[in-house]
Amino acid sequence: MALIKQARRLDLTLAVATSTSPSNAGALCHNFFAQYPAEVFDVTAAGDKVAAKKPAPDTYHLALERLRLGPVNCSAIEDPLN
């Protein structure tokens, strides 16, 4: 959470790319940040909007498209345990 807050202070553009549904992403975000995704992230790219989920990069491509940024202008932070 500190990383997200620091990124916001630096006025960085933030997106979440997830294989879950928008409603599940919203619930997780609200529980974690006490805010809805649109209040935390500029873009949410969810698994229900792409043809292929992980390990395919489709949600990342959707996030980049919605951000209007290329991959060289972005960094990804993952959360898997493996």
PyMOL Python script that loads the backbone (N, CA, C, O; Angstrom):
from pymol import cmd

cmd.read_pdbstr("""\
ATOM      1  N   MET A   1       0.824  -1.184   0.000  1.00  0.00           N
ATOM      2  CA  MET A   1       0.000   0.000   0.000  1.00  0.00           C
ATOM      3  C   MET A   1       0.872   1.252   0.000  1.00  0.00           C
ATOM      4  O   MET A   1       0.511   2.251  -0.622  1.00  0.00           O
ATOM      5  N   ALA A   2       1.997   1.215   0.679  1.00  0.00           N
ATOM      6  CA  ALA A   2       2.898   2.367   0.701  1.00  0.00           C
ATOM      7  C   ALA A   2       3.419   2.681  -0.700  1.00  0.00           C
ATOM      8  O   ALA A   2       3.590   3.846  -1.058  1.00  0.00           O
ATOM      9  N   LEU A   3       3.669   1.642  -1.483  1.00  0.00           N
ATOM     10  CA  LEU A   3       4.159   1.838  -2.846  1.00  0.00           C
ATOM     11  C   LEU A   3       3.123   2.568  -3.701  1.00  0.00           C
ATOM     12  O   LEU A   3       3.468   3.465  -4.471  1.00  0.00           O
ATOM     13  N   ILE A   4       1.869   2.186  -3.566  1.00  0.00           N
ATOM     14  CA  ILE A   4       0.792   2.845  -4.320  1.00  0.00           C
ATOM     15  C   ILE A   4       0.674   4.301  -3.890  1.00  0.00           C
ATOM     16  O   ILE A   4       0.552   5.188  -4.735  1.00  0.00           O
ATOM     17  N   LYS A   5       0.709   4.551  -2.603  1.00  0.00           N
ATOM     18  CA  LYS A   5       0.609   5.931  -2.101  1.00  0.00           C
ATOM     19  C   LYS A   5       1.779   6.782  -2.595  1.00  0.00           C
ATOM     20  O   LYS A   5       1.584   7.932  -2.988  1.00  0.00           O
ATOM     21  N   GLN A   6       2.977   6.232  -2.578  1.00  0.00           N
ATOM     22  CA  GLN A   6       4.147   6.960  -3.061  1.00  0.00           C
ATOM     23  C   GLN A   6       4.024   7.229  -4.557  1.00  0.00           C
ATOM     24  O   GLN A   6       4.353   8.323  -5.016  1.00  0.00           O
ATOM     25  N   ALA A   7       3.560   6.257  -5.311  1.00  0.00           N
ATOM     26  CA  ALA A   7       3.365   6.454  -6.751  1.00  0.00           C
ATOM     27  C   ALA A   7       2.363   7.565  -7.018  1.00  0.00           C
ATOM     28  O   ALA A   7       2.555   8.364  -7.934  1.00  0.00           O
ATOM     29  N   ARG A   8       1.309   7.624  -6.238  1.00  0.00           N
ATOM     30  CA  ARG A   8       0.316   8.696  -6.382  1.00  0.00           C
ATOM     31  C   ARG A   8       0.920  10.055  -6.042  1.00  0.00           C
ATOM     32  O   ARG A   8       0.651  11.041  -6.728  1.00  0.00           O
ATOM     33  N   ARG A   9       1.738  10.114  -4.983  1.00  0.00           N
ATOM     34  CA  ARG A   9       2.395  11.382  -4.619  1.00  0.00           C
ATOM     35  C   ARG A   9       3.306  11.867  -5.747  1.00  0.00           C
ATOM     36  O   ARG A   9       3.465  13.070  -5.957  1.00  0.00           O
ATOM     37  N   LEU A  10       3.901  10.916  -6.466  1.00  0.00           N
ATOM     38  CA  LEU A  10       4.773  11.248  -7.593  1.00  0.00           C
ATOM     39  C   LEU A  10       3.991  11.472  -8.881  1.00  0.00           C
ATOM     40  O   LEU A  10       4.581  11.713  -9.934  1.00  0.00           O
ATOM     41  N   ASP A  11       2.679  11.394  -8.799  1.00  0.00           N
ATOM     42  CA  ASP A  11       1.788  11.603  -9.943  1.00  0.00           C
ATOM     43  C   ASP A  11       2.037  10.605 -11.071  1.00  0.00           C
ATOM     44  O   ASP A  11       1.930  10.944 -12.250  1.00  0.00           O
ATOM     45  N   LEU A  12       2.375   9.358 -10.687  1.00  0.00           N
ATOM     46  CA  LEU A  12       2.536   8.301 -11.679  1.00  0.00           C
ATOM     47  C   LEU A  12       1.178   7.750 -12.087  1.00  0.00           C
ATOM     48  O   LEU A  12       0.237   7.740 -11.293  1.00  0.00           O
ATOM     49  N   THR A  13       1.085   7.301 -13.304  1.00  0.00           N
ATOM     50  CA  THR A  13      -0.122   6.653 -13.797  1.00  0.00           C
ATOM     51  C   THR A  13      -0.093   5.202 -13.353  1.00  0.00           C
ATOM     52  O   THR A  13       0.925   4.524 -13.496  1.00  0.00           O
ATOM     53  N   LEU A  14      -1.214   4.723 -12.813  1.00  0.00           N
ATOM     54  CA  LEU A  14      -1.281   3.362 -12.273  1.00  0.00           C
ATOM     55  C   LEU A  14      -2.397   2.569 -12.926  1.00  0.00           C
ATOM     56  O   LEU A  14      -3.476   3.091 -13.207  1.00  0.00           O
ATOM     57  N   ALA A  15      -2.115   1.299 -13.159  1.00  0.00           N
ATOM     58  CA  ALA A  15      -3.121   0.382 -13.685  1.00  0.00           C
ATOM     59  C   ALA A  15      -3.024  -0.932 -12.927  1.00  0.00           C
ATOM     60  O   ALA A  15      -1.984  -1.269 -12.363  1.00  0.00           O
ATOM     61  N   VAL A  16      -4.122  -1.660 -12.926  1.00  0.00           N
ATOM     62  CA  VAL A  16      -4.115  -3.021 -12.411  1.00  0.00           C
ATOM     63  C   VAL A  16      -4.527  -3.926 -13.563  1.00  0.00           C
ATOM     64  O   VAL A  16      -5.527  -3.677 -14.237  1.00  0.00           O
ATOM     65  N   ALA A  17      -3.756  -4.964 -13.779  1.00  0.00           N
ATOM     66  CA  ALA A  17      -4.065  -5.971 -14.796  1.00  0.00           C
ATOM     67  C   ALA A  17      -4.289  -7.278 -14.046  1.00  0.00           C
ATOM     68  O   ALA A  17      -3.371  -7.815 -13.424  1.00  0.00           O
ATOM     69  N   THR A  18      -5.506  -7.779 -14.111  1.00  0.00           N
ATOM     70  CA  THR A  18      -5.861  -8.940 -13.307  1.00  0.00           C
ATOM     71  C   THR A  18      -6.660  -9.944 -14.122  1.00  0.00           C
ATOM     72  O   THR A  18      -7.388  -9.575 -15.044  1.00  0.00           O
ATOM     73  N   SER A  19      -6.519 -11.200 -13.777  1.00  0.00           N
ATOM     74  CA  SER A  19      -7.293 -12.229 -14.474  1.00  0.00           C
ATOM     75  C   SER A  19      -8.660 -12.427 -13.834  1.00  0.00           C
ATOM     76  O   SER A  19      -9.480 -13.177 -14.362  1.00  0.00           O
ATOM     77  N   THR A  20      -8.918 -11.783 -12.730  1.00  0.00           N
ATOM     78  CA  THR A  20     -10.199 -11.917 -12.054  1.00  0.00           C
ATOM     79  C   THR A  20     -11.252 -10.997 -12.681  1.00  0.00           C
ATOM     80  O   THR A  20     -10.951 -10.241 -13.605  1.00  0.00           O
ATOM     81  N   SER A  21     -12.456 -11.063 -12.188  1.00  0.00           N
ATOM     82  CA  SER A  21     -13.546 -10.231 -12.701  1.00  0.00           C
ATOM     83  C   SER A  21     -13.453  -8.823 -12.123  1.00  0.00           C
ATOM     84  O   SER A  21     -12.829  -8.620 -11.082  1.00  0.00           O
ATOM     85  N   PRO A  22     -14.072  -7.848 -12.793  1.00  0.00           N
ATOM     86  CA  PRO A  22     -14.074  -6.488 -12.251  1.00  0.00           C
ATOM     87  C   PRO A  22     -14.721  -6.405 -10.867  1.00  0.00           C
ATOM     88  O   PRO A  22     -14.258  -5.647 -10.015  1.00  0.00           O
ATOM     89  N   SER A  23     -15.777  -7.171 -10.638  1.00  0.00           N
ATOM     90  CA  SER A  23     -16.427  -7.106  -9.331  1.00  0.00           C
ATOM     91  C   SER A  23     -15.527  -7.667  -8.232  1.00  0.00           C
ATOM     92  O   SER A  23     -15.490  -7.124  -7.128  1.00  0.00           O
ATOM     93  N   ASN A  24     -14.805  -8.746  -8.522  1.00  0.00           N
ATOM     94  CA  ASN A  24     -13.876  -9.300  -7.543  1.00  0.00           C
ATOM     95  C   ASN A  24     -12.701  -8.349  -7.326  1.00  0.00           C
ATOM     96  O   ASN A  24     -12.267  -8.151  -6.191  1.00  0.00           O
ATOM     97  N   ALA A  25     -12.188  -7.766  -8.393  1.00  0.00           N
ATOM     98  CA  ALA A  25     -11.106  -6.789  -8.265  1.00  0.00           C
ATOM     99  C   ALA A  25     -11.564  -5.605  -7.427  1.00  0.00           C
ATOM    100  O   ALA A  25     -10.806  -5.083  -6.609  1.00  0.00           O
ATOM    101  N   GLY A  26     -12.796  -5.188  -7.633  1.00  0.00           N
ATOM    102  CA  GLY A  26     -13.347  -4.080  -6.854  1.00  0.00           C
ATOM    103  C   GLY A  26     -13.451  -4.412  -5.378  1.00  0.00           C
ATOM    104  O   GLY A  26     -13.117  -3.589  -4.527  1.00  0.00           O
ATOM    105  N   ALA A  27     -13.910  -5.608  -5.075  1.00  0.00           N
ATOM    106  CA  ALA A  27     -14.034  -6.028  -3.680  1.00  0.00           C
ATOM    107  C   ALA A  27     -12.665  -6.114  -3.018  1.00  0.00           C
ATOM    108  O   ALA A  27     -12.492  -5.668  -1.884  1.00  0.00           O
ATOM    109  N   LEU A  28     -11.698  -6.684  -3.718  1.00  0.00           N
ATOM    110  CA  LEU A  28     -10.344  -6.773  -3.171  1.00  0.00           C
ATOM    111  C   LEU A  28      -9.745  -5.395  -2.942  1.00  0.00           C
ATOM    112  O   LEU A  28      -9.140  -5.138  -1.901  1.00  0.00           O
ATOM    113  N   CYS A  29      -9.912  -4.524  -3.902  1.00  0.00           N
ATOM    114  CA  CYS A  29      -9.368  -3.174  -3.785  1.00  0.00           C
ATOM    115  C   CYS A  29     -10.038  -2.428  -2.625  1.00  0.00           C
ATOM    116  O   CYS A  29      -9.369  -1.745  -1.849  1.00  0.00           O
ATOM    117  N   HIS A  30     -11.347  -2.563  -2.517  1.00  0.00           N
ATOM    118  CA  HIS A  30     -12.058  -1.880  -1.437  1.00  0.00           C
ATOM    119  C   HIS A  30     -11.631  -2.412  -0.076  1.00  0.00           C
ATOM    120  O   HIS A  30     -11.474  -1.641   0.871  1.00  0.00           O
ATOM    121  N   ASN A  31     -11.443  -3.710   0.030  1.00  0.00           N
ATOM    122  CA  ASN A  31     -10.994  -4.287   1.299  1.00  0.00           C
ATOM    123  C   ASN A  31      -9.562  -3.883   1.639  1.00  0.00           C
ATOM    124  O   ASN A  31      -9.239  -3.667   2.807  1.00  0.00           O
ATOM    125  N   PHE A  32      -8.712  -3.782   0.636  1.00  0.00           N
ATOM    126  CA  PHE A  32      -7.303  -3.482   0.879  1.00  0.00           C
ATOM    127  C   PHE A  32      -7.054  -1.983   1.073  1.00  0.00           C
ATOM    128  O   PHE A  32      -6.329  -1.582   1.983  1.00  0.00           O
ATOM    129  N   PHE A  33      -7.659  -1.162   0.211  1.00  0.00           N
ATOM    130  CA  PHE A  33      -7.407   0.275   0.233  1.00  0.00           C
ATOM    131  C   PHE A  33      -8.548   1.089   0.836  1.00  0.00           C
ATOM    132  O   PHE A  33      -8.394   2.289   1.062  1.00  0.00           O
ATOM    133  N   ALA A  34      -9.690   0.454   1.098  1.00  0.00           N
ATOM    134  CA  ALA A  34     -10.903   1.155   1.526  1.00  0.00           C
ATOM    135  C   ALA A  34     -11.334   2.165   0.461  1.00  0.00           C
ATOM    136  O   ALA A  34     -11.918   3.207   0.758  1.00  0.00           O
ATOM    137  N   GLN A  35     -11.026   1.818  -0.786  1.00  0.00           N
ATOM    138  CA  GLN A  35     -11.414   2.623  -1.940  1.00  0.00           C
ATOM    139  C   GLN A  35     -11.742   1.673  -3.086  1.00  0.00           C
ATOM    140  O   GLN A  35     -11.352   0.506  -3.080  1.00  0.00           O
ATOM    141  N   TYR A  36     -12.458   2.194  -4.056  1.00  0.00           N
ATOM    142  CA  TYR A  36     -12.764   1.394  -5.235  1.00  0.00           C
ATOM    143  C   TYR A  36     -11.643   1.549  -6.259  1.00  0.00           C
ATOM    144  O   TYR A  36     -10.896   2.527  -6.209  1.00  0.00           O
ATOM    145  N   PRO A  37     -11.513   0.601  -7.187  1.00  0.00           N
ATOM    146  CA  PRO A  37     -10.398   0.640  -8.134  1.00  0.00           C
ATOM    147  C   PRO A  37     -10.229   1.979  -8.856  1.00  0.00           C
ATOM    148  O   PRO A  37      -9.101   2.440  -9.032  1.00  0.00           O
ATOM    149  N   ALA A  38     -11.312   2.599  -9.270  1.00  0.00           N
ATOM    150  CA  ALA A  38     -11.214   3.870  -9.997  1.00  0.00           C
ATOM    151  C   ALA A  38     -10.650   4.992  -9.134  1.00  0.00           C
ATOM    152  O   ALA A  38     -10.176   5.999  -9.659  1.00  0.00           O
ATOM    153  N   GLU A  39     -10.698   4.827  -7.820  1.00  0.00           N
ATOM    154  CA  GLU A  39     -10.132   5.825  -6.911  1.00  0.00           C
ATOM    155  C   GLU A  39      -8.640   5.588  -6.665  1.00  0.00           C
ATOM    156  O   GLU A  39      -7.939   6.480  -6.188  1.00  0.00           O
ATOM    157  N   VAL A  40      -8.164   4.402  -6.987  1.00  0.00           N
ATOM    158  CA  VAL A  40      -6.772   4.031  -6.748  1.00  0.00           C
ATOM    159  C   VAL A  40      -5.987   3.964  -8.058  1.00  0.00           C
ATOM    160  O   VAL A  40      -4.850   4.430  -8.136  1.00  0.00           O
ATOM    161  N   PHE A  41      -6.602   3.385  -9.075  1.00  0.00           N
ATOM    162  CA  PHE A  41      -5.930   3.133 -10.341  1.00  0.00           C
ATOM    163  C   PHE A  41      -6.560   3.948 -11.465  1.00  0.00           C
ATOM    164  O   PHE A  41      -7.763   4.205 -11.460  1.00  0.00           O
ATOM    165  N   ASP A  42      -5.740   4.346 -12.420  1.00  0.00           N
ATOM    166  CA  ASP A  42      -6.246   5.062 -13.595  1.00  0.00           C
ATOM    167  C   ASP A  42      -6.971   4.120 -14.537  1.00  0.00           C
ATOM    168  O   ASP A  42      -7.895   4.522 -15.244  1.00  0.00           O
ATOM    169  N   VAL A  43      -6.547   2.863 -14.544  1.00  0.00           N
ATOM    170  CA  VAL A  43      -7.105   1.853 -15.440  1.00  0.00           C
ATOM    171  C   VAL A  43      -7.178   0.521 -14.709  1.00  0.00           C
ATOM    172  O   VAL A  43      -6.274   0.151 -13.961  1.00  0.00           O
ATOM    173  N   THR A  44      -8.276  -0.189 -14.943  1.00  0.00           N
ATOM    174  CA  THR A  44      -8.380  -1.581 -14.503  1.00  0.00           C
ATOM    175  C   THR A  44      -8.606  -2.431 -15.737  1.00  0.00           C
ATOM    176  O   THR A  44      -9.563  -2.214 -16.481  1.00  0.00           O
ATOM    177  N   ALA A  45      -7.736  -3.389 -15.955  1.00  0.00           N
ATOM    178  CA  ALA A  45      -7.869  -4.343 -17.061  1.00  0.00           C
ATOM    179  C   ALA A  45      -8.163  -5.701 -16.430  1.00  0.00           C
ATOM    180  O   ALA A  45      -7.300  -6.293 -15.783  1.00  0.00           O
ATOM    181  N   ALA A  46      -9.379  -6.187 -16.623  1.00  0.00           N
ATOM    182  CA  ALA A  46      -9.815  -7.421 -15.965  1.00  0.00           C
ATOM    183  C   ALA A  46      -9.937  -8.572 -16.956  1.00  0.00           C
ATOM    184  O   ALA A  46     -10.069  -8.377 -18.164  1.00  0.00           O
ATOM    185  N   GLY A  47      -9.889  -9.762 -16.406  1.00  0.00           N
ATOM    186  CA  GLY A  47      -9.884 -10.981 -17.201  1.00  0.00           C
ATOM    187  C   GLY A  47     -11.111 -11.210 -18.049  1.00  0.00           C
ATOM    188  O   GLY A  47     -11.046 -11.948 -19.031  1.00  0.00           O
ATOM    189  N   ASP A  48     -12.235 -10.594 -17.698  1.00  0.00           N
ATOM    190  CA  ASP A  48     -13.447 -10.805 -18.491  1.00  0.00           C
ATOM    191  C   ASP A  48     -13.446 -10.015 -19.796  1.00  0.00           C
ATOM    192  O   ASP A  48     -14.345 -10.185 -20.619  1.00  0.00           O
ATOM    193  N   LYS A  49     -12.457  -9.160 -19.993  1.00  0.00           N
ATOM    194  CA  LYS A  49     -12.388  -8.317 -21.187  1.00  0.00           C
ATOM    195  C   LYS A  49     -11.336  -8.784 -22.191  1.00  0.00           C
ATOM    196  O   LYS A  49     -11.094  -8.112 -23.194  1.00  0.00           O
ATOM    197  N   VAL A  50     -10.712  -9.929 -21.927  1.00  0.00           N
ATOM    198  CA  VAL A  50      -9.655 -10.414 -22.812  1.00  0.00           C
ATOM    199  C   VAL A  50      -9.958 -11.840 -23.275  1.00  0.00           C
ATOM    200  O   VAL A  50     -10.731 -12.565 -22.650  1.00  0.00           O
ATOM    201  N   ALA A  51      -9.335 -12.213 -24.372  1.00  0.00           N
ATOM    202  CA  ALA A  51      -9.554 -13.548 -24.927  1.00  0.00           C
ATOM    203  C   ALA A  51      -8.854 -14.631 -24.112  1.00  0.00           C
ATOM    204  O   ALA A  51      -9.399 -15.719 -23.923  1.00  0.00           O
ATOM    205  N   ALA A  52      -7.661 -14.338 -23.636  1.00  0.00           N
ATOM    206  CA  ALA A  52      -6.879 -15.347 -22.907  1.00  0.00           C
ATOM    207  C   ALA A  52      -6.379 -14.765 -21.591  1.00  0.00           C
ATOM    208  O   ALA A  52      -5.894 -13.635 -21.532  1.00  0.00           O
ATOM    209  N   LYS A  53      -6.508 -15.557 -20.550  1.00  0.00           N
ATOM    210  CA  LYS A  53      -6.027 -15.142 -19.227  1.00  0.00           C
ATOM    211  C   LYS A  53      -4.617 -15.655 -19.014  1.00  0.00           C
ATOM    212  O   LYS A  53      -4.035 -16.274 -19.905  1.00  0.00           O
ATOM    213  N   LYS A  54      -4.064 -15.398 -17.826  1.00  0.00           N
ATOM    214  CA  LYS A  54      -2.710 -15.851 -17.496  1.00  0.00           C
ATOM    215  C   LYS A  54      -2.525 -17.305 -17.887  1.00  0.00           C
ATOM    216  O   LYS A  54      -3.430 -18.121 -17.712  1.00  0.00           O
ATOM    217  N   PRO A  55      -1.386 -17.623 -18.400  1.00  0.00           N
ATOM    218  CA  PRO A  55      -0.155 -16.836 -18.479  1.00  0.00           C
ATOM    219  C   PRO A  55      -0.066 -15.941 -19.714  1.00  0.00           C
ATOM    220  O   PRO A  55       0.968 -15.311 -19.937  1.00  0.00           O
ATOM    221  N   ALA A  56      -1.124 -15.873 -20.515  1.00  0.00           N
ATOM    222  CA  ALA A  56      -1.120 -14.984 -21.681  1.00  0.00           C
ATOM    223  C   ALA A  56      -1.022 -13.527 -21.214  1.00  0.00           C
ATOM    224  O   ALA A  56      -1.505 -13.195 -20.131  1.00  0.00           O
ATOM    225  N   PRO A  57      -0.409 -12.666 -22.010  1.00  0.00           N
ATOM    226  CA  PRO A  57      -0.224 -11.266 -21.611  1.00  0.00           C
ATOM    227  C   PRO A  57      -1.407 -10.353 -21.940  1.00  0.00           C
ATOM    228  O   PRO A  57      -1.273  -9.131 -21.895  1.00  0.00           O
ATOM    229  N   ASP A  58      -2.549 -10.928 -22.265  1.00  0.00           N
ATOM    230  CA  ASP A  58      -3.674 -10.129 -22.766  1.00  0.00           C
ATOM    231  C   ASP A  58      -4.121  -9.011 -21.823  1.00  0.00           C
ATOM    232  O   ASP A  58      -4.427  -7.911 -22.284  1.00  0.00           O
ATOM    233  N   THR A  59      -4.164  -9.268 -20.519  1.00  0.00           N
ATOM    234  CA  THR A  59      -4.604  -8.201 -19.600  1.00  0.00           C
ATOM    235  C   THR A  59      -3.578  -7.063 -19.569  1.00  0.00           C
ATOM    236  O   THR A  59      -3.945  -5.897 -19.427  1.00  0.00           O
ATOM    237  N   TYR A  60      -2.302  -7.403 -19.701  1.00  0.00           N
ATOM    238  CA  TYR A  60      -1.289  -6.348 -19.779  1.00  0.00           C
ATOM    239  C   TYR A  60      -1.473  -5.523 -21.051  1.00  0.00           C
ATOM    240  O   TYR A  60      -1.397  -4.294 -21.014  1.00  0.00           O
ATOM    241  N   HIS A  61      -1.708  -6.184 -22.153  1.00  0.00           N
ATOM    242  CA  HIS A  61      -1.919  -5.465 -23.414  1.00  0.00           C
ATOM    243  C   HIS A  61      -3.133  -4.546 -23.318  1.00  0.00           C
ATOM    244  O   HIS A  61      -3.101  -3.414 -23.801  1.00  0.00           O
ATOM    245  N   LEU A  62      -4.198  -5.034 -22.696  1.00  0.00           N
ATOM    246  CA  LEU A  62      -5.398  -4.205 -22.519  1.00  0.00           C
ATOM    247  C   LEU A  62      -5.091  -2.994 -21.642  1.00  0.00           C
ATOM    248  O   LEU A  62      -5.515  -1.880 -21.952  1.00  0.00           O
ATOM    249  N   ALA A  63      -4.367  -3.203 -20.563  1.00  0.00           N
ATOM    250  CA  ALA A  63      -3.998  -2.077 -19.687  1.00  0.00           C
ATOM    251  C   ALA A  63      -3.171  -1.046 -20.452  1.00  0.00           C
ATOM    252  O   ALA A  63      -3.419   0.155 -20.342  1.00  0.00           O
ATOM    253  N   LEU A  64      -2.193  -1.509 -21.225  1.00  0.00           N
ATOM    254  CA  LEU A  64      -1.368  -0.590 -22.009  1.00  0.00           C
ATOM    255  C   LEU A  64      -2.191   0.180 -23.025  1.00  0.00           C
ATOM    256  O   LEU A  64      -1.994   1.379 -23.220  1.00  0.00           O
ATOM    257  N   GLU A  65      -3.116  -0.521 -23.672  1.00  0.00           N
ATOM    258  CA  GLU A  65      -3.993   0.127 -24.650  1.00  0.00           C
ATOM    259  C   GLU A  65      -4.819   1.218 -23.980  1.00  0.00           C
ATOM    260  O   GLU A  65      -4.921   2.328 -24.503  1.00  0.00           O
ATOM    261  N   ARG A  66      -5.403   0.915 -22.838  1.00  0.00           N
ATOM    262  CA  ARG A  66      -6.235   1.887 -22.130  1.00  0.00           C
ATOM    263  C   ARG A  66      -5.413   3.048 -21.560  1.00  0.00           C
ATOM    264  O   ARG A  66      -5.909   4.170 -21.457  1.00  0.00           O
ATOM    265  N   LEU A  67      -4.177   2.780 -21.198  1.00  0.00           N
ATOM    266  CA  LEU A  67      -3.291   3.834 -20.699  1.00  0.00           C
ATOM    267  C   LEU A  67      -2.713   4.674 -21.830  1.00  0.00           C
ATOM    268  O   LEU A  67      -2.214   5.779 -21.613  1.00  0.00           O
ATOM    269  N   ARG A  68      -2.791   4.123 -23.055  1.00  0.00           N
ATOM    270  CA  ARG A  68      -2.176   4.746 -24.235  1.00  0.00           C
ATOM    271  C   ARG A  68      -0.664   4.887 -24.045  1.00  0.00           C
ATOM    272  O   ARG A  68      -0.066   5.921 -24.342  1.00  0.00           O
ATOM    273  N   LEU A  69      -0.075   3.805 -23.537  1.00  0.00           N
ATOM    274  CA  LEU A  69       1.365   3.756 -23.308  1.00  0.00           C
ATOM    275  C   LEU A  69       1.952   2.499 -23.928  1.00  0.00           C
ATOM    276  O   LEU A  69       1.266   1.491 -24.096  1.00  0.00           O
ATOM    277  N   GLY A  70       3.210   2.575 -24.258  1.00  0.00           N
ATOM    278  CA  GLY A  70       3.912   1.402 -24.743  1.00  0.00           C
ATOM    279  C   GLY A  70       4.599   0.696 -23.594  1.00  0.00           C
ATOM    280  O   GLY A  70       4.791   1.287 -22.532  1.00  0.00           O
ATOM    281  N   PRO A  71       4.972  -0.558 -23.787  1.00  0.00           N
ATOM    282  CA  PRO A  71       5.593  -1.321 -22.709  1.00  0.00           C
ATOM    283  C   PRO A  71       6.927  -0.746 -22.238  1.00  0.00           C
ATOM    284  O   PRO A  71       7.320  -0.967 -21.092  1.00  0.00           O
ATOM    285  N   VAL A  72       7.624  -0.017 -23.099  1.00  0.00           N
ATOM    286  CA  VAL A  72       8.913   0.556 -22.682  1.00  0.00           C
ATOM    287  C   VAL A  72       8.718   1.712 -21.699  1.00  0.00           C
ATOM    288  O   VAL A  72       9.670   2.148 -21.052  1.00  0.00           O
ATOM    289  N   ASN A  73       7.490   2.203 -21.589  1.00  0.00           N
ATOM    290  CA  ASN A  73       7.188   3.316 -20.691  1.00  0.00           C
ATOM    291  C   ASN A  73       6.577   2.861 -19.367  1.00  0.00           C
ATOM    292  O   ASN A  73       6.120   3.686 -18.577  1.00  0.00           O
ATOM    293  N   CYS A  74       6.570   1.552 -19.126  1.00  0.00           N
ATOM    294  CA  CYS A  74       5.866   1.019 -17.966  1.00  0.00           C
ATOM    295  C   CYS A  74       6.717  -0.001 -17.211  1.00  0.00           C
ATOM    296  O   CYS A  74       7.687  -0.548 -17.735  1.00  0.00           O
ATOM    297  N   SER A  75       6.324  -0.230 -15.988  1.00  0.00           N
ATOM    298  CA  SER A  75       6.902  -1.297 -15.168  1.00  0.00           C
ATOM    299  C   SER A  75       5.750  -2.116 -14.603  1.00  0.00           C
ATOM    300  O   SER A  75       4.676  -1.586 -14.319  1.00  0.00           O
ATOM    301  N   ALA A  76       5.982  -3.390 -14.448  1.00  0.00           N
ATOM    302  CA  ALA A  76       4.959  -4.272 -13.873  1.00  0.00           C
ATOM    303  C   ALA A  76       5.467  -4.788 -12.523  1.00  0.00           C
ATOM    304  O   ALA A  76       6.636  -5.140 -12.369  1.00  0.00           O
ATOM    305  N   ILE A  77       4.574  -4.818 -11.582  1.00  0.00           N
ATOM    306  CA  ILE A  77       4.869  -5.388 -10.264  1.00  0.00           C
ATOM    307  C   ILE A  77       3.908  -6.537 -10.072  1.00  0.00           C
ATOM    308  O   ILE A  77       2.693  -6.341 -10.072  1.00  0.00           O
ATOM    309  N   GLU A  78       4.432  -7.718  -9.911  1.00  0.00           N
ATOM    310  CA  GLU A  78       3.632  -8.930  -9.782  1.00  0.00           C
ATOM    311  C   GLU A  78       3.434  -9.309  -8.323  1.00  0.00           C
ATOM    312  O   GLU A  78       4.180  -8.871  -7.447  1.00  0.00           O
ATOM    313  N   ASP A  79       2.419 -10.127  -8.076  1.00  0.00           N
ATOM    314  CA  ASP A  79       2.163 -10.573  -6.699  1.00  0.00           C
ATOM    315  C   ASP A  79       2.140 -12.081  -6.491  1.00  0.00           C
ATOM    316  O   ASP A  79       1.810 -12.518  -5.388  1.00  0.00           O
ATOM    317  N   PRO A  80       2.472 -12.907  -7.491  1.00  0.00           N
ATOM    318  CA  PRO A  80       2.389 -14.352  -7.253  1.00  0.00           C
ATOM    319  C   PRO A  80       3.459 -14.839  -6.277  1.00  0.00           C
ATOM    320  O   PRO A  80       4.562 -14.297  -6.210  1.00  0.00           O
ATOM    321  N   LEU A  81       3.104 -15.859  -5.538  1.00  0.00           N
ATOM    322  CA  LEU A  81       4.049 -16.428  -4.598  1.00  0.00           C
ATOM    323  C   LEU A  81       5.134 -17.239  -5.301  1.00  0.00           C
ATOM    324  O   LEU A  81       6.259 -17.335  -4.809  1.00  0.00           O
ATOM    325  N   ASN A  82       4.796 -17.826  -6.456  1.00  0.00           N
ATOM    326  CA  ASN A  82       5.795 -18.640  -7.157  1.00  0.00           C
ATOM    327  C   ASN A  82       6.719 -17.770  -7.952  1.00  0.00           C
ATOM    328  O   ASN A  82       7.628 -18.276  -8.611  1.00  0.00           O
TER     329      ASN A  82
END
""", "prot")
cmd.dss("prot")
cmd.show_as("cartoon", "prot")
cmd.util.cbc("prot")
cmd.orient("prot")
